[in-house]
Amino acid sequence: MSATGPAQPFGTPYLYRNWRYLELQFRGGVAQTRMLRWAPDWLQVGYTRTMLAALLLRPRPARIGIVGLGGGAQAKFCHRHLRHSRIEVVEYDPGVLALRDAFKVPADDARLAVELGDGAAWLRERGGRYDLLLVDAYDVDGIPPALSAVAFHRDCAAALAPGGVMASNLYATDARAHLGRMRRVFGPRLKTLQETGVDNRVVFAWRDPLAAMPDPEAALRALPWLARLQLAAPMRRLAAALAGSPL
């Protein structure tokens, strides 16, 4: 692989390419996003599929909020496969946003809006707005303190519509402390899945007690077949993890 352009300062987002995929990196050798060049809408990185298993708990979200665009994998998936959903994305790093076209993120339209801004401040202005909230924001140093504080998680909970669910990617952070702060807000309405072979955990949290145990097969049937192919395994894994949890 070779980086596009000259060597970049440590922490600056840049591209790596080979014949199969394109990567967004902040430090050498660690891919933050990977896109298959012949299937740009495919969720290539495992934790992104796990995060979207949150559709098990809210199969037809009318409005989706995403904190952290990155290479746009989840925004592209939602734009392609969740045709009934409005998707709103905030990205803090202008260098990441500048790579939007390289990762084939669609232009803003009636269903997609991407803006540059502070994710914590952005979320505070969106009370009761989202059926599905995806938080996948980190930089070269990991998850910023403002996005791991109890106050931020309170704002996440407040941004959820009735019955809303969030999924958060924990990477390069003190997972135990981070989960403790989330539990102060969501209590028992929280479930964690560890990704195999990588340092990622996906945390699911939901606003209201579940009326019944979710059915992964029913949730999968509501999706187009290419989306089902990607989300079947993580949805079933989440359903199994929830089976022993309080509703």
C-alpha atoms as an extended CHARMM CRD file, in Angstrom:
* protein
*
       247  EXT
         1         1  MET       CA              0.0000000000        0.0000000000        0.0000000000  PROA      1               0.0000000000
         2         2  SER       CA              1.0560000000        3.5680000000       -0.5000000000  PROA      2               0.0000000000
         3         3  ALA       CA             -0.2500000000        6.7840000000        1.0180000000  PROA      3               0.0000000000
         4         4  THR       CA             -1.6180000000        9.4500000000       -1.2610000000  PROA      4               0.0000000000
         5         5  GLY       CA              0.5350000000       12.5860000000       -1.2660000000  PROA      5               0.0000000000
         6         6  PRO       CA              3.5710000000       13.3600000000        0.9530000000  PROA      6               0.0000000000
         7         7  ALA       CA              4.0940000000       12.0970000000        4.4790000000  PROA      7               0.0000000000
         8         8  GLN       CA              1.5100000000       13.5400000000        6.8740000000  PROA      8               0.0000000000
         9         9  PRO       CA              2.0150000000       14.8710000000       10.4240000000  PROA      9               0.0000000000
        10        10  PHE       CA              1.1580000000       12.3900000000       13.1880000000  PROA      10              0.0000000000
        11        11  GLY       CA             -2.5960000000       12.3380000000       13.7110000000  PROA      11              0.0000000000
        12        12  THR       CA             -3.5340000000       13.8500000000       10.3390000000  PROA      12              0.0000000000
        13        13  PRO       CA             -6.0740000000       11.6760000000        8.4660000000  PROA      13              0.0000000000
        14        14  TYR       CA             -4.7730000000       10.2590000000        5.2070000000  PROA      14              0.0000000000
        15        15  LEU       CA             -5.5260000000        7.5570000000        2.6350000000  PROA      15              0.0000000000
        16        16  TYR       CA             -3.9320000000        4.1930000000        1.9850000000  PROA      16              0.0000000000
        17        17  ARG       CA             -4.8270000000        2.3340000000       -1.1920000000  PROA      17              0.0000000000
        18        18  ASN       CA             -4.2380000000       -1.0530000000       -2.7010000000  PROA      18              0.0000000000
        19        19  TRP       CA             -5.9890000000       -2.9260000000       -5.4920000000  PROA      19              0.0000000000
        20        20  ARG       CA             -8.7150000000       -4.2360000000       -3.1500000000  PROA      20              0.0000000000
        21        21  TYR       CA             -9.5560000000       -1.4390000000       -0.7340000000  PROA      21              0.0000000000
        22        22  LEU       CA             -9.1090000000        2.1210000000        0.4400000000  PROA      22              0.0000000000
        23        23  GLU       CA             -8.2870000000        2.9020000000        4.0710000000  PROA      23              0.0000000000
        24        24  LEU       CA             -8.5720000000        5.9600000000        6.2830000000  PROA      24              0.0000000000
        25        25  GLN       CA             -5.6870000000        6.0920000000        8.7620000000  PROA      25              0.0000000000
        26        26  PHE       CA             -4.5010000000        8.4310000000       11.4930000000  PROA      26              0.0000000000
        27        27  ARG       CA             -1.3430000000        6.5230000000       12.3830000000  PROA      27              0.0000000000
        28        28  GLY       CA              0.6490000000        4.1080000000       10.2400000000  PROA      28              0.0000000000
        29        29  GLY       CA             -0.6780000000        0.5710000000       10.0360000000  PROA      29              0.0000000000
        30        30  VAL       CA             -3.9420000000        1.1160000000       11.9240000000  PROA      30              0.0000000000
        31        31  ALA       CA             -7.0070000000        1.3380000000        9.6600000000  PROA      31              0.0000000000
        32        32  GLN       CA             -9.8490000000        3.4980000000       10.9790000000  PROA      32              0.0000000000
        33        33  THR       CA            -12.0600000000        2.7520000000        7.9610000000  PROA      33              0.0000000000
        34        34  ARG       CA            -11.6910000000        0.2440000000        5.1380000000  PROA      34              0.0000000000
        35        35  MET       CA            -13.7280000000        0.4110000000        1.9330000000  PROA      35              0.0000000000
        36        36  LEU       CA            -13.8080000000       -2.2920000000       -0.7210000000  PROA      36              0.0000000000
        37        37  ARG       CA            -13.1380000000       -0.5130000000       -3.9810000000  PROA      37              0.0000000000
        38        38  TRP       CA            -15.7010000000       -2.5500000000       -5.9560000000  PROA      38              0.0000000000
        39        39  ALA       CA            -18.3480000000       -2.5070000000       -3.1820000000  PROA      39              0.0000000000
        40        40  PRO       CA            -18.1300000000        0.9270000000       -1.4950000000  PROA      40              0.0000000000
        41        41  ASP       CA            -21.3870000000        0.4570000000        0.4680000000  PROA      41              0.0000000000
        42        42  TRP       CA            -20.2990000000       -2.8410000000        2.0420000000  PROA      42              0.0000000000
        43        43  LEU       CA            -19.6020000000       -2.8280000000        5.8080000000  PROA      43              0.0000000000
        44        44  GLN       CA            -16.0710000000       -4.1720000000        5.5720000000  PROA      44              0.0000000000
        45        45  VAL       CA            -14.9910000000       -3.6310000000        9.2060000000  PROA      45              0.0000000000
        46        46  GLY       CA            -16.6820000000       -6.0030000000       11.6560000000  PROA      46              0.0000000000
        47        47  TYR       CA            -17.5820000000       -3.5490000000       14.3980000000  PROA      47              0.0000000000
        48        48  THR       CA            -19.6050000000       -1.4150000000       11.9440000000  PROA      48              0.0000000000
        49        49  ARG       CA            -21.8270000000       -4.4250000000       11.2620000000  PROA      49              0.0000000000
        50        50  THR       CA            -22.1600000000       -5.0350000000       14.9750000000  PROA      50              0.0000000000
        51        51  MET       CA            -23.1830000000       -1.4250000000       15.5980000000  PROA      51              0.0000000000
        52        52  LEU       CA            -25.9380000000       -1.6660000000       12.9920000000  PROA      52              0.0000000000
        53        53  ALA       CA            -27.2640000000       -4.7670000000       14.7120000000  PROA      53              0.0000000000
        54        54  ALA       CA            -29.0030000000       -2.0810000000       16.8110000000  PROA      54              0.0000000000
        55        55  LEU       CA            -31.6760000000       -2.2920000000       14.1040000000  PROA      55              0.0000000000
        56        56  LEU       CA            -32.7810000000       -5.4140000000       15.9610000000  PROA      56              0.0000000000
        57        57  LEU       CA            -34.1730000000       -3.0890000000       18.6360000000  PROA      57              0.0000000000
        58        58  ARG       CA            -35.5170000000       -0.4370000000       16.2440000000  PROA      58              0.0000000000
        59        59  PRO       CA            -36.0330000000       -2.0710000000       12.8230000000  PROA      59              0.0000000000
        60        60  ARG       CA            -37.4720000000        0.9480000000       10.9700000000  PROA      60              0.0000000000
        61        61  PRO       CA            -35.8600000000        4.1250000000       12.3340000000  PROA      61              0.0000000000
        62        62  ALA       CA            -37.3910000000        7.2730000000       10.8990000000  PROA      62              0.0000000000
        63        63  ARG       CA            -34.3800000000        9.4030000000       11.8790000000  PROA      63              0.0000000000
        64        64  ILE       CA            -30.7810000000        8.2900000000       12.4260000000  PROA      64              0.0000000000
        65        65  GLY       CA            -28.0670000000       10.3860000000       14.0750000000  PROA      65              0.0000000000
        66        66  ILE       CA            -24.3730000000        9.5900000000       13.5740000000  PROA      66              0.0000000000
        67        67  VAL       CA            -21.5840000000       11.1690000000       15.6200000000  PROA      67              0.0000000000
        68        68  GLY       CA            -18.3690000000       10.6380000000       13.6470000000  PROA      68              0.0000000000
        69        69  LEU       CA            -18.3930000000       10.2410000000        9.8640000000  PROA      69              0.0000000000
        70        70  GLY       CA            -14.9830000000        8.6280000000        9.3760000000  PROA      70              0.0000000000
        71        71  GLY       CA            -15.0290000000        6.9580000000        5.9790000000  PROA      71              0.0000000000
        72        72  GLY       CA            -18.8070000000        7.0230000000        5.9960000000  PROA      72              0.0000000000
        73        73  ALA       CA            -19.3860000000        3.2560000000        6.0690000000  PROA      73              0.0000000000
        74        74  GLN       CA            -22.4800000000        3.3870000000        8.2680000000  PROA      74              0.0000000000
        75        75  ALA       CA            -23.8870000000        6.5150000000        6.6500000000  PROA      75              0.0000000000
        76        76  LYS       CA            -23.5810000000        4.8710000000        3.2140000000  PROA      76              0.0000000000
        77        77  PHE       CA            -25.1770000000        1.6390000000        4.4230000000  PROA      77              0.0000000000
        78        78  CYS       CA            -28.1240000000        3.4830000000        5.9350000000  PROA      78              0.0000000000
        79        79  HSD       CA            -28.5560000000        5.7230000000        2.8900000000  PROA      79              0.0000000000
        80        80  ARG       CA            -28.6360000000        2.7130000000        0.5620000000  PROA      80              0.0000000000
        81        81  HSD       CA            -30.6260000000        0.1900000000        2.5550000000  PROA      81              0.0000000000
        82        82  LEU       CA            -32.8610000000        2.1940000000        4.9360000000  PROA      82              0.0000000000
        83        83  ARG       CA            -34.8270000000        4.1580000000        2.3610000000  PROA      83              0.0000000000
        84        84  HSD       CA            -37.4080000000        5.3300000000        4.8980000000  PROA      84              0.0000000000
        85        85  SER       CA            -34.7580000000        6.9160000000        7.1630000000  PROA      85              0.0000000000
        86        86  ARG       CA            -33.4290000000       10.4700000000        7.4240000000  PROA      86              0.0000000000
        87        87  ILE       CA            -29.6850000000       10.3870000000        8.2860000000  PROA      87              0.0000000000
        88        88  GLU       CA            -27.9240000000       13.2660000000       10.0640000000  PROA      88              0.0000000000
        89        89  VAL       CA            -24.1460000000       13.1170000000       10.5910000000  PROA      89              0.0000000000
        90        90  VAL       CA            -21.6610000000       15.3330000000       12.4180000000  PROA      90              0.0000000000
        91        91  GLU       CA            -17.8780000000       15.1240000000       11.9640000000  PROA      91              0.0000000000
        92        92  TYR       CA            -15.3860000000       17.1190000000       14.0370000000  PROA      92              0.0000000000
        93        93  ASP       CA            -12.2690000000       16.7850000000       11.8550000000  PROA      93              0.0000000000
        94        94  PRO       CA            -12.2380000000       18.8450000000        8.6180000000  PROA      94              0.0000000000
        95        95  GLY       CA             -9.4590000000       16.5770000000        7.3100000000  PROA      95              0.0000000000
        96        96  VAL       CA            -11.7920000000       13.5920000000        7.5640000000  PROA      96              0.0000000000
        97        97  LEU       CA            -14.6310000000       15.5150000000        5.9620000000  PROA      97              0.0000000000
        98        98  ALA       CA            -12.3330000000       16.4490000000        3.0770000000  PROA      98              0.0000000000
        99        99  LEU       CA            -12.0050000000       12.7420000000        2.2170000000  PROA      99              0.0000000000
       100       100  ARG       CA            -15.7590000000       12.3010000000        1.8240000000  PROA      100             0.0000000000
       101       101  ASP       CA            -15.6670000000       12.0120000000       -1.9750000000  PROA      101             0.0000000000
       102       102  ALA       CA            -12.7670000000        9.5410000000       -1.8940000000  PROA      102             0.0000000000
       103       103  PHE       CA            -14.9300000000        7.2140000000        0.2140000000  PROA      103             0.0000000000
       104       104  LYS       CA            -17.9290000000        7.7280000000       -2.0950000000  PROA      104             0.0000000000
       105       105  VAL       CA            -20.1730000000        9.1730000000        0.5940000000  PROA      105             0.0000000000
       106       106  PRO       CA            -23.2780000000       10.4290000000       -1.2500000000  PROA      106             0.0000000000
       107       107  ALA       CA            -23.9140000000       14.1340000000       -1.5800000000  PROA      107             0.0000000000
       108       108  ASP       CA            -26.3600000000       15.6710000000        0.8530000000  PROA      108             0.0000000000
       109       109  ASP       CA            -29.9550000000       15.2330000000       -0.2370000000  PROA      109             0.0000000000
       110       110  ALA       CA            -33.4450000000       15.0190000000        1.2550000000  PROA      110             0.0000000000
       111       111  ARG       CA            -32.3940000000       11.9670000000        3.2980000000  PROA      111             0.0000000000
       112       112  LEU       CA            -28.7540000000       12.7140000000        4.1820000000  PROA      112             0.0000000000
       113       113  ALA       CA            -27.1030000000       15.7190000000        5.8370000000  PROA      113             0.0000000000
       114       114  VAL       CA            -23.4230000000       15.7730000000        6.8720000000  PROA      114             0.0000000000
       115       115  GLU       CA            -21.9660000000       18.7390000000        8.7200000000  PROA      115             0.0000000000
       116       116  LEU       CA            -18.7400000000       19.8150000000       10.3640000000  PROA      116             0.0000000000
       117       117  GLY       CA            -19.1020000000       20.4100000000       14.0890000000  PROA      117             0.0000000000
       118       118  ASP       CA            -18.4870000000       19.4410000000       17.6930000000  PROA      118             0.0000000000
       119       119  GLY       CA            -20.3930000000       16.2050000000       18.2910000000  PROA      119             0.0000000000
       120       120  ALA       CA            -21.1160000000       16.9220000000       21.9540000000  PROA      120             0.0000000000
       121       121  ALA       CA            -22.5190000000       20.3990000000       21.2570000000  PROA      121             0.0000000000
       122       122  TRP       CA            -24.4090000000       19.1350000000       18.1970000000  PROA      122             0.0000000000
       123       123  LEU       CA            -26.1420000000       16.4200000000       20.1880000000  PROA      123             0.0000000000
       124       124  ARG       CA            -27.2280000000       18.7680000000       22.9710000000  PROA      124             0.0000000000
       125       125  GLU       CA            -29.4490000000       20.5680000000       20.4640000000  PROA      125             0.0000000000
       126       126  ARG       CA            -31.2840000000       17.4190000000       19.3350000000  PROA      126             0.0000000000
       127       127  GLY       CA            -33.4580000000       16.3220000000       22.2270000000  PROA      127             0.0000000000
       128       128  GLY       CA            -35.9000000000       13.5060000000       21.4670000000  PROA      128             0.0000000000
       129       129  ARG       CA            -34.8590000000       13.4230000000       17.8070000000  PROA      129             0.0000000000
       130       130  TYR       CA            -33.3610000000       10.0130000000       16.9530000000  PROA      130             0.0000000000
       131       131  ASP       CA            -34.7850000000        6.5220000000       16.7240000000  PROA      131             0.0000000000
       132       132  LEU       CA            -31.2420000000        5.2460000000       16.1840000000  PROA      132             0.0000000000
       133       133  LEU       CA            -28.0750000000        6.9960000000       17.3640000000  PROA      133             0.0000000000
       134       134  LEU       CA            -24.6260000000        5.7340000000       16.2890000000  PROA      134             0.0000000000
       135       135  VAL       CA            -21.5970000000        7.1000000000       18.1750000000  PROA      135             0.0000000000
       136       136  ASP       CA            -18.3140000000        6.2250000000       16.4730000000  PROA      136             0.0000000000
       137       137  ALA       CA            -16.0510000000        9.1820000000       17.1310000000  PROA      137             0.0000000000
       138       138  TYR       CA            -12.3730000000        8.9080000000       17.9900000000  PROA      138             0.0000000000
       139       139  ASP       CA             -9.0510000000       10.3380000000       16.8600000000  PROA      139             0.0000000000
       140       140  VAL       CA             -5.3970000000        9.3570000000       17.0530000000  PROA      140             0.0000000000
       141       141  ASP       CA             -5.5850000000        9.4750000000       20.8680000000  PROA      141             0.0000000000
       142       142  GLY       CA             -8.8210000000        7.4910000000       21.1920000000  PROA      142             0.0000000000
       143       143  ILE       CA            -12.2450000000        8.7100000000       22.2980000000  PROA      143             0.0000000000
       144       144  PRO       CA            -12.1170000000       12.4070000000       23.2970000000  PROA      144             0.0000000000
       145       145  PRO       CA            -12.9810000000       13.1010000000       26.9680000000  PROA      145             0.0000000000
       146       146  ALA       CA            -16.0040000000       15.1920000000       25.9420000000  PROA      146             0.0000000000
       147       147  LEU       CA            -17.5010000000       12.1080000000       24.2550000000  PROA      147             0.0000000000
       148       148  SER       CA            -16.9650000000        9.7750000000       27.1950000000  PROA      148             0.0000000000
       149       149  ALA       CA            -18.2730000000       11.9560000000       30.0440000000  PROA      149             0.0000000000
       150       150  VAL       CA            -21.4730000000       11.2490000000       31.9490000000  PROA      150             0.0000000000
       151       151  ALA       CA            -22.8790000000       14.5430000000       30.6440000000  PROA      151             0.0000000000
       152       152  PHE       CA            -22.3910000000       13.3920000000       27.0530000000  PROA      152             0.0000000000
       153       153  HSD       CA            -24.2070000000       10.1180000000       27.7100000000  PROA      153             0.0000000000
       154       154  ARG       CA            -27.0560000000       12.0480000000       29.3130000000  PROA      154             0.0000000000
       155       155  ASP       CA            -27.2660000000       14.0690000000       26.1050000000  PROA      155             0.0000000000
       156       156  CYS       CA            -27.2630000000       10.8230000000       24.0960000000  PROA      156             0.0000000000
       157       157  ALA       CA            -30.1610000000        9.4930000000       26.1490000000  PROA      157             0.0000000000
       158       158  ALA       CA            -32.0030000000       12.8080000000       25.7970000000  PROA      158             0.0000000000
       159       159  ALA       CA            -31.4990000000       12.7450000000       22.0110000000  PROA      159             0.0000000000
       160       160  LEU       CA            -33.3390000000        9.4270000000       21.6980000000  PROA      160             0.0000000000
       161       161  ALA       CA            -36.9760000000        9.4280000000       20.6570000000  PROA      161             0.0000000000
       162       162  PRO       CA            -39.3850000000        7.1620000000       22.5930000000  PROA      162             0.0000000000
       163       163  GLY       CA            -38.2240000000        3.5990000000       21.9820000000  PROA      163             0.0000000000
       164       164  GLY       CA            -34.8940000000        4.8700000000       20.6310000000  PROA      164             0.0000000000
       165       165  VAL       CA            -31.6260000000        2.9260000000       20.7670000000  PROA      165             0.0000000000
       166       166  MET       CA            -27.9780000000        3.8780000000       20.5150000000  PROA      166             0.0000000000
       167       167  ALA       CA            -24.8420000000        1.9390000000       19.6140000000  PROA      167             0.0000000000
       168       168  SER       CA            -21.4060000000        3.2000000000       20.6160000000  PROA      168             0.0000000000
       169       169  ASN       CA            -17.9860000000        1.9560000000       19.5090000000  PROA      169             0.0000000000
       170       170  LEU       CA            -15.4440000000        1.7970000000       22.3390000000  PROA      170             0.0000000000
       171       171  TYR       CA            -11.9100000000        1.9100000000       20.9520000000  PROA      171             0.0000000000
       172       172  ALA       CA             -8.6120000000        2.9560000000       22.5780000000  PROA      172             0.0000000000
       173       173  THR       CA            -10.3520000000        3.8890000000       25.8150000000  PROA      173             0.0000000000
       174       174  ASP       CA            -10.6660000000        2.6470000000       29.3900000000  PROA      174             0.0000000000
       175       175  ALA       CA            -13.6760000000        0.4690000000       28.6150000000  PROA      175             0.0000000000
       176       176  ARG       CA            -14.4910000000       -0.3140000000       32.2410000000  PROA      176             0.0000000000
       177       177  ALA       CA            -14.6090000000        3.3750000000       33.2300000000  PROA      177             0.0000000000
       178       178  HSD       CA            -16.5020000000        4.2980000000       30.0540000000  PROA      178             0.0000000000
       179       179  LEU       CA            -19.1270000000        1.6220000000       30.6830000000  PROA      179             0.0000000000
       180       180  GLY       CA            -19.4570000000        2.7530000000       34.2790000000  PROA      180             0.0000000000
       181       181  ARG       CA            -20.3330000000        6.2480000000       33.1390000000  PROA      181             0.0000000000
       182       182  MET       CA            -22.8590000000        4.8820000000       30.6420000000  PROA      182             0.0000000000
       183       183  ARG       CA            -24.5120000000        2.7620000000       33.3450000000  PROA      183             0.0000000000
       184       184  ARG       CA            -25.0220000000        5.8880000000       35.4580000000  PROA      184             0.0000000000
       185       185  VAL       CA            -27.2980000000        7.1160000000       32.6630000000  PROA      185             0.0000000000
       186       186  PHE       CA            -28.8890000000        3.9860000000       31.1860000000  PROA      186             0.0000000000
       187       187  GLY       CA            -28.8360000000        1.6650000000       34.1950000000  PROA      187             0.0000000000
       188       188  PRO       CA            -29.6050000000       -1.9470000000       33.1750000000  PROA      188             0.0000000000
       189       189  ARG       CA            -30.7270000000       -0.9200000000       29.6660000000  PROA      189             0.0000000000
       190       190  LEU       CA            -27.2930000000       -1.6150000000       28.2720000000  PROA      190             0.0000000000
       191       191  LYS       CA            -25.5270000000       -4.5420000000       26.5880000000  PROA      191             0.0000000000
       192       192  THR       CA            -21.9210000000       -4.9120000000       25.3870000000  PROA      192             0.0000000000
       193       193  LEU       CA            -20.5090000000       -7.1110000000       22.6140000000  PROA      193             0.0000000000
       194       194  GLN       CA            -16.7480000000       -7.6040000000       22.2580000000  PROA      194             0.0000000000
       195       195  GLU       CA            -15.4100000000       -7.8000000000       18.7200000000  PROA      195             0.0000000000
       196       196  THR       CA            -13.3150000000      -10.8990000000       18.0380000000  PROA      196             0.0000000000
       197       197  GLY       CA             -9.5980000000      -10.3410000000       17.5670000000  PROA      197             0.0000000000
       198       198  VAL       CA             -9.6410000000       -6.5310000000       17.7670000000  PROA      198             0.0000000000
       199       199  ASP       CA             -9.7400000000       -3.8620000000       20.4700000000  PROA      199             0.0000000000
       200       200  ASN       CA            -13.3340000000       -2.7840000000       19.8520000000  PROA      200             0.0000000000
       201       201  ARG       CA            -16.4080000000       -3.1790000000       22.0200000000  PROA      201             0.0000000000
       202       202  VAL       CA            -19.8470000000       -2.1530000000       20.8640000000  PROA      202             0.0000000000
       203       203  VAL       CA            -22.2400000000       -0.9330000000       23.5490000000  PROA      203             0.0000000000
       204       204  PHE       CA            -25.9820000000       -0.8790000000       22.9380000000  PROA      204             0.0000000000
       205       205  ALA       CA            -28.2330000000        1.2440000000       25.1350000000  PROA      205             0.0000000000
       206       206  TRP       CA            -31.9460000000        1.9260000000       24.8660000000  PROA      206             0.0000000000
       207       207  ARG       CA            -34.1510000000        4.6330000000       26.2330000000  PROA      207             0.0000000000
       208       208  ASP       CA            -37.1600000000        2.6460000000       27.4480000000  PROA      208             0.0000000000
       209       209  PRO       CA            -37.6800000000       -0.8740000000       28.8120000000  PROA      209             0.0000000000
       210       210  LEU       CA            -38.2160000000       -3.3620000000       25.9930000000  PROA      210             0.0000000000
       211       211  ALA       CA            -41.8210000000       -4.5020000000       25.6470000000  PROA      211             0.0000000000
       212       212  ALA       CA            -40.6840000000       -7.9660000000       24.5010000000  PROA      212             0.0000000000
       213       213  MET       CA            -37.5290000000       -9.8110000000       23.5470000000  PROA      213             0.0000000000
       214       214  PRO       CA            -36.6920000000       -8.7500000000       19.9650000000  PROA      214             0.0000000000
       215       215  ASP       CA            -36.9220000000      -11.2970000000       17.1470000000  PROA      215             0.0000000000
       216       216  PRO       CA            -33.8380000000      -11.2120000000       14.8910000000  PROA      216             0.0000000000
       217       217  GLU       CA            -35.5340000000      -13.1170000000       12.0760000000  PROA      217             0.0000000000
       218       218  ALA       CA            -38.4060000000      -10.6200000000       11.9180000000  PROA      218             0.0000000000
       219       219  ALA       CA            -35.9700000000       -7.6950000000       11.9960000000  PROA      219             0.0000000000
       220       220  LEU       CA            -33.8940000000       -9.2470000000        9.2050000000  PROA      220             0.0000000000
       221       221  ARG       CA            -36.9420000000       -9.8450000000        7.0240000000  PROA      221             0.0000000000
       222       222  ALA       CA            -37.5910000000       -6.0760000000        7.0860000000  PROA      222             0.0000000000
       223       223  LEU       CA            -34.2200000000       -5.4200000000        5.4030000000  PROA      223             0.0000000000
       224       224  PRO       CA            -33.0990000000       -5.7380000000        1.7550000000  PROA      224             0.0000000000
       225       225  TRP       CA            -31.2170000000       -8.9640000000        1.0990000000  PROA      225             0.0000000000
       226       226  LEU       CA            -27.7590000000       -7.3400000000        0.8800000000  PROA      226             0.0000000000
       227       227  ALA       CA            -28.3350000000       -5.7340000000        4.2800000000  PROA      227             0.0000000000
       228       228  ARG       CA            -29.5800000000       -9.0570000000        5.7110000000  PROA      228             0.0000000000
       229       229  LEU       CA            -26.4200000000      -10.7580000000        4.4720000000  PROA      229             0.0000000000
       230       230  GLN       CA            -24.2640000000       -8.3240000000        6.4370000000  PROA      230             0.0000000000
       231       231  LEU       CA            -26.3290000000       -8.0290000000        9.6170000000  PROA      231             0.0000000000
       232       232  ALA       CA            -27.6520000000      -11.5660000000       10.1580000000  PROA      232             0.0000000000
       233       233  ALA       CA            -24.7480000000      -12.7910000000       12.2880000000  PROA      233             0.0000000000
       234       234  PRO       CA            -24.3980000000       -9.7110000000       14.5420000000  PROA      234             0.0000000000
       235       235  MET       CA            -28.1750000000       -9.4230000000       15.0050000000  PROA      235             0.0000000000
       236       236  ARG       CA            -28.4020000000      -13.0360000000       16.1100000000  PROA      236             0.0000000000
       237       237  ARG       CA            -25.4250000000      -12.5570000000       18.4210000000  PROA      237             0.0000000000
       238       238  LEU       CA            -27.0420000000       -9.4840000000       19.9790000000  PROA      238             0.0000000000
       239       239  ALA       CA            -30.3510000000      -11.3330000000       20.3860000000  PROA      239             0.0000000000
       240       240  ALA       CA            -28.5420000000      -14.1840000000       22.1850000000  PROA      240             0.0000000000
       241       241  ALA       CA            -26.7850000000      -11.6960000000       24.4820000000  PROA      241             0.0000000000
       242       242  LEU       CA            -30.0760000000       -9.9730000000       25.2790000000  PROA      242             0.0000000000
       243       243  ALA       CA            -31.8460000000      -13.2370000000       26.0920000000  PROA      243             0.0000000000
       244       244  GLY       CA            -30.4750000000      -13.1980000000       29.6280000000  PROA      244             0.0000000000
       245       245  SER       CA            -30.9770000000       -9.4590000000       30.1940000000  PROA      245             0.0000000000
       246       246  PRO       CA            -33.8170000000       -7.6770000000       31.9700000000  PROA      246             0.0000000000
       247       247  LEU       CA            -36.3040000000       -6.0730000000       29.6100000000  PROA      247             0.0000000000
